[in-house]
Amino acid sequence: MTVKAIVFDAYGTLFDIQSVAAVTDEAYPGYGEVITQIWRLKQLEYTWLRSLMGRYADFWAITQESLAYTLDGLGLDHDRSLFDRIMDKYCHLELYPDAKQALTALKNYRLAILSNGSQQMLDDVVRNSGLASILEAVISVDSRKIFKPSPEVYELIQTELGVGPHEVLFVSSNAFDVCGAKNYGLKVTWVERVTAQALKREIGGNVAVRPATMFKALRMRMEPFGFDADFRVNSLAELPLAVAKAG
Amino acid sequence: MTVKAIVFDAYGTLFDIQSVAAVTDEAYPGYGEVITQIWRLKQLEYTWLRSLMGRYADFWAITQESLAYTLDGLGLDHDRSLFDRIMDKYCHLELYPDAKQALTALKNYRLAILSNGSQQMLDDVVRNSGLASILEAVISVDSRKIFKPSPEVYELIQTELGVGPHEVLFVSSNAFDVCGAKNYGLKVTWVERVTAQALKREIGGNVAVRPATMFKALRMRMEPFGFDADFRVNSLAELPLAVAKAG
């Protein structure tokens, strides 16, 4: 493998989207978990639905739409300042605990992000998390007016970094993103944060399940589209060794 | 309103996709509800993801893929005959109890289905439910190799029935489908089967929620894309009167 650039998905891969639960639960005690999960699930849906309708809106607008859907659907009142306070967390998401160390260990490669996020929200969260100096480029899909997993989006890596698909290792924990990147022709590492065994134990045979468990069941296993990841790690901490092994 | 044709969405609007729970729970006692919900949520996701990747597969294949994802994700073993038995329910879905009477009351209009389903699975479920003689046409998106809510799909009504968008009333309980049809330019009735109030009561402030409740929260409220339905009913039983009033 002649990898020159390692390109990361942002939300759910480097940045823990579950970390919004701190603000959603503070705003609506007892509802934090269900808000957090529905918000994220609808956010992704809206990227796909708007792309398919030919009605692109940027990821900040979509993140607002999906939060509005979530609060309205749950019958939770909100005013502008509360809404904005919750939204602001998207500019201050926590990094996964092993993210910075993994990126630092890979600093001999060209490192970048390719994300659905708008340029502004990506720049904000990258700066606020202290990753700005480690990353060569933060690439937003916004210039293409379509979202992952459209092949048009992954092409931006070549356009922006000037490297061919075979010189890129793409890293994502989002299975649909793994499939999209493979479909375009990149080498891909899937960060498999939830194994099938762990999920099975968590669901058990329970009649009711926690919204966070439902989220895992919906979003954290591989989609069976016939695109297998080239590499699989269980956390970002394993990535440097996996890259070294792959040569 | 000079409506000539009333065109229905199939799955979730005329046919109760929740009626698969009878077979999923028989096959996997205690897991019927969670299988049913994840299966349907992933089925829709896959229509969007495959459309966006430019990797169309017909709805029968997608329904198989989403069932496989669901069972594998939950760690549930399956052999070919069990899998096929569950899939077969998609050709024998129950009608909503008020569907046939509503369609019969509207028989002075040209009546049709426009659905994501493949032609074969639609023809099967229409015949098995006794709707074949009531419907003039059963239109599958399959000829366009893309799924709802792409505008290309809604154009099939004009192609197949020879009526203009202003002469069509489209009826769907799926909010993304309502938005897609409005985006294309049809008049649309939304069958709002779950109100915000009912959903709020059902969710309460519970830590764990039933998968069916999570499904309702994710799929049964209007998407905030700025496309409002022209008419709203709470059940198909209300449709004939609503159509008569709209003139």
Chai-1 contact restraints between the chains, C-beta under 6 A:
chainA,res_idxA,chainB,res_idxB,connection_type,confidence,min_distance_angstrom,max_distance_angstrom,comment,restraint_id
A,G30,B,G205,contact,1.0,0.0,6.0,A-B,restraint_1
A,I38,B,A217,contact,1.0,0.0,6.0,A-B,restraint_2
A,L41,B,L218,contact,1.0,0.0,6.0,A-B,restraint_3
A,W48,B,W48,contact,1.0,0.0,6.0,A-B,restraint_4
A,W48,B,L52,contact,1.0,0.0,6.0,A-B,restraint_5
A,L49,B,F176,contact,1.0,0.0,6.0,A-B,restraint_6
A,S51,B,L52,contact,1.0,0.0,6.0,A-B,restraint_7
A,L52,B,W48,contact,1.0,0.0,6.0,A-B,restraint_8
A,L52,B,S51,contact,1.0,0.0,6.0,A-B,restraint_9
A,L52,B,P149,contact,1.0,0.0,6.0,A-B,restraint_10
A,L52,B,S150,contact,1.0,0.0,6.0,A-B,restraint_11
A,M53,B,P149,contact,1.0,0.0,6.0,A-B,restraint_12
A,M53,B,G180,contact,1.0,0.0,6.0,A-B,restraint_13
A,M53,B,N183,contact,1.0,0.0,6.0,A-B,restraint_14
A,E65,B,P224,contact,1.0,0.0,6.0,A-B,restraint_15
A,A68,B,P224,contact,1.0,0.0,6.0,A-B,restraint_16
A,Y69,B,P224,contact,1.0,0.0,6.0,A-B,restraint_17
A,G73,B,A217,contact,1.0,0.0,6.0,A-B,restraint_18
A,G73,B,R221,contact,1.0,0.0,6.0,A-B,restraint_19
A,L74,B,I203,contact,1.0,0.0,6.0,A-B,restraint_20
A,G75,B,A196,contact,1.0,0.0,6.0,A-B,restraint_21
A,G75,B,K200,contact,1.0,0.0,6.0,A-B,restraint_22
A,P149,B,L52,contact,1.0,0.0,6.0,A-B,restraint_23
A,P149,B,M53,contact,1.0,0.0,6.0,A-B,restraint_24
A,S150,B,L52,contact,1.0,0.0,6.0,A-B,restraint_25
A,F176,B,L49,contact,1.0,0.0,6.0,A-B,restraint_26
A,G180,B,M53,contact,1.0,0.0,6.0,A-B,restraint_27
A,N183,B,M53,contact,1.0,0.0,6.0,A-B,restraint_28
A,A196,B,G75,contact,1.0,0.0,6.0,A-B,restraint_29
A,K200,B,G75,contact,1.0,0.0,6.0,A-B,restraint_30
A,I203,B,L74,contact,1.0,0.0,6.0,A-B,restraint_31
A,G205,B,G30,contact,1.0,0.0,6.0,A-B,restraint_32
A,A208,B,A208,contact,1.0,0.0,6.0,A-B,restraint_33
A,A208,B,V209,contact,1.0,0.0,6.0,A-B,restraint_34
A,A208,B,R210,contact,1.0,0.0,6.0,A-B,restraint_35
A,V209,B,A208,contact,1.0,0.0,6.0,A-B,restraint_36
A,R210,B,A208,contact,1.0,0.0,6.0,A-B,restraint_37
A,M214,B,M214,contact,1.0,0.0,6.0,A-B,restraint_38
A,A217,B,I38,contact,1.0,0.0,6.0,A-B,restraint_39
A,A217,B,G73,contact,1.0,0.0,6.0,A-B,restraint_40
A,L218,B,L41,contact,1.0,0.0,6.0,A-B,restraint_41
A,R221,B,G73,contact,1.0,0.0,6.0,A-B,restraint_42
A,P224,B,E65,contact,1.0,0.0,6.0,A-B,restraint_43
A,P224,B,A68,contact,1.0,0.0,6.0,A-B,restraint_44
A,P224,B,Y69,contact,1.0,0.0,6.0,A-B,restraint_45
